[in-house]
Amino acid sequence: MPCLEKVAVIGAGTMGAGIAQVAASSGVQTILIDTGKAQLEKARNTIETSLQRMASKGTLTQAQGMETAKRISFTIDITDAEESDLVVEAVFEREDIKREIWEKLDALCKPDALFASNTSSISITQLAAISKRPELFIGMHFFNPVPVMKLVEVIRGNKTSDATAAKIMQLAQELGKTPVEVKDFPGFVSNRVLMPLLNEAMFAVYEGVASPEAVDHVFKLGMAHPMGPLTLADFIGLDVCLNIMEVLQDGFGDPKYRPCPLLKQMVAAGKLGRKSGEGFYKYQG
Ligand code: 3HC
């Protein structure tokens, strides 16, 4: 039996759908909440495809896949989160949007419900301060594709209690992940180290040192990275990369985090990577 019985996931994008899937796979009753019905339908398809893929590889049985799917309910009504033991928020990286959602959740959820944000860049301490339960608030940073990537970066805000951190570390393990606890500083550990690498790869292209293909080959063949840095940047989304570089630059006030001008220009042109069909590479379908 998982340590928490009911989990609500807010935001049915790529990350939210993945988080709902792994929660349901571990036996937790899961509600996936989004404002858009079309987004929820897309998430349902993504989850079904992922479960089928895992069943065809033998990672789980057809029956386990069906049970997992049955444990997830999809709703546009945020008040359905009221009985949850944990709410994981995975909405767009904008503090004003997150603020509105956390204010609503704080008013409607059980007083002892735990709150976790999947933010990749916004301070957990700052988000926790929106709620009246900062000791129950924590960061749970998952990685894309969530069903595959083993890491959950667990970020303790300034007031997160030891009991909350212990519960979330335990839950992450029950989800089949390996949690790593870090402190609340800009970019945490993952994006503080990853994003400057991707940004520097972009500088190499911008300065004409090498083509995107050549840079990616260096990392795939020389360092055994599964994806080269420019393929990975396209996979993450160039708008997300730019946003995180700006958070690092603002947070540390150090010019070493300046975003590459090519990155800024591509985002301004709507070249956001895979999701827009073009980034450092072109994508079809
Ligand atoms: N659901 C279920 N299974 C999936 C899946 C999904 N959505 N996507 C891939 N898989 C499985 C495949 O079935 C396959 O399983 P197998 O090993 O049993 O055959 C395995 O994962 C590998 O997939 P593929 O064979 O299709 O393709 P690749 O070998 O190229 O792997 C990848 C794809 C796992 C995405 C790999 O390229 C990779 O690890 N890339 C790096 C991803 C990464 O760095 N993610 C982190 C991004 S940073 C982030 O998310 C944080 C944010 O804050 C920015």
Residues whose N, C-alpha, C, O or C-beta is under 5 A from the ligand:
A	BS01	3HC	S50 R53 K57 S120 F142 F143 N144 P145 P147 V148 P226 M227 I236
